[in-house]
């Protein structure tokens, strides 16, 4: 895989294929702020977190906890249960 290194000024863009545009928005110190415009089916993820598995959604964890405790996570009650 190759790498292309470009110099851009604030407000200038590059295109990746016909559907992805990366624009250099601003500089602040040693950081650059970029904007990425891409179709909804293109995942945009920071490299440093790309390989971290996603955390379970809070509602899924609660439902599992309730089920483990013997409660009905849907809120339905069994007849005769107190």
BELNORRA-V803147 format. One line per field, one symbol per residue. ss: DSSP state (H for helix, E for strand, - for the rest). A space follows every 10 residues. Layout:
# BELNORRA-V803147
ss = ???
This chain:
# BELNORRA-V803147
ss = ---------- --EEEE---E EEEEEEEE-- EEEEEEE--- ------HHH- -------HHH HHHHHHHH-- ---------- --
